[in-house]
Amino acid sequence: MAAEEKQMQKFDVEKAASLMKELRNNYNSRKTKSYEWRMSQIQSIANMIEEKEEEIIEAIHKDLSKPPFETFISEISMTKSSCKLALKELKYWMKPEKAKTSLTTYPSSAEIISEPLGVVLVISTWNYPFFIGAIAAGNAVVLKPSEIAPATSSLLAKLLEDYVDNSAVRVVEGAVAETSALLEQKWDKILYTGSPRVGRIVMAAAAKHLTPVILELGGKSPAVVDSTINLQVTTRRIIAGKWMANNGQACIGVDYIITTKDFAPKLIDSLRNELKEFFGKNPMESKDLSRIVNPFHFARLASLLDEDKVSDKIVYGGQRDEKQLKIAPTILLDVPDDSTIMKEEIFGPLLPIVTVEKIEDSFDVIKSKPKPLAAYFFSDDEQMKKEFVQNISAGGIVFNDTIVHTTVSSLPFGGVGESGMGSYHGKFSFDAFSHKKAVLYRSFNGDSTTRYPPYTAEKQKLLRALFNGNIFGLLLALIGWSRD
């Protein structure tokens, strides 16, 4: 009953301000800055994932009908790995970094200290919530999970209330009104993962307070397929990066394919065969495919397929069931470039294939669109790989595979241009929520009258030599000689 009353309470700007004040006071007590507090919170999250794995899998399945094994790989395993890495490396991450000093400050020493930013807001998507880095960096955190996945949001709120320190880590559930109330507050940083449309709203709200943001916004991530490949491996890895990633509902999923006109028939045949092997002759009955997250997104995807000059381009799939919110893996060939499906991020099980005369032409296709979050290139041509890296700007590039770069903690994950700004993963998450504070130490020794007025000719010679790093000129000036 108490839980129901709590849910019925309206979370408005006033309550958001009260929450911010409470967290700010608790942060100012310095409790979150200690190594011990950070470690205890991360360990508690690791324990939560371990002990409540089945409940998490069940909640995500309720929201998305996501296969349990996919949830284990993308949510359970990755969160465990993030916790494990942070627990192992946190002391090293927190250690001040020594910095070199210059001749102008001699004698001196310097260091760079990673300090928490303060109170931060993490507005996460329904499919991949990220907040461990913010805690590892020593911040007080408010997590706003997506209302699109209500079962997952509710479970996350309940579990975090039980497992972490609620005086510094809070979950706020709700939809637009609650998010708007939170965005009215002055945060020390905001991380938002989701659509570019909402990303602009978040950034505009943050700008009022000069609050820095991390935006991970997705986009149209292409997969370029050359003919110099292992066709079966390529096909399977594209399927993994499309339909085995929430049935296409992933920001880094393959959005469209580019290949040559000559090679397209072979690629389509291979995709057909592998899709039948993975999901059966009737993929609508497969338990290994996620459903569409809600009716709104089902209708949005249906409208992409029903658009003029698009519906007749389907070469595989196209089945849909509105009641079950299911759409089968669907392949389309050479849809018009000005169609909505080629202008907006698809975020679903529809996969257009764009054909070009030669594979080098794919570069122009990609560059004609906003910079993507990821770009995938399948080829054994080493020169083409080099040219792809040199010519294509994307958040990340993967050769001969899809989406697996997100499992490499030593690589930053983030967008560029319209696909986002800022990056995280591993130590990059810690750095994203830390301020790199420059500290210079000097004693009262080594003070020289040269830096103070009056600026005589001799002093100017010394200072010019010093600031130019001219040791020989400095020595000449000190003994009264000059090369003038």
Secondary structure, DSSP 8 states (H G I E B T S, - for coil): -HHHHHHHS---HHHHHHHHHHHHHHHHTTGGGSHHHHHHHHHHHHHHHHHTHHHHHHHHHHHH---HHHHIIIIIIHHHHHHHHHHHHHHHHHS-EEE---GGG-SEEEEEEEEE-SEEEEE--SS----HHHHHTT-EEEEE--TTSHHHHHHHHHHHHHHS-TTTEEE---SHHHHHHHHTS--SEEEEES-HHHHHHHHHHHHTTT--EEEE-----EEEE-SSS-HHHHHHHHHHTTTTTGGG-STTS--EEEEETTTHHHHHHHHHHHHHHHH-S-GGG-TTS---SSHHHHHHHHHHHHSTTTGGGEEE---EETTTTEE--EEEES--TTSHHHHS---SSEEEEEEESSGGGHHHHHHTS---SEEEEE-S-HHHHHHHHHH---SEEEESSSSGGGG-TTS-B---GGGEE--BSTHHHHHHTEEEEEEEEE-STT--GGGSSS--HHHHHHHHHHHTT-HHHHHHHHTT----
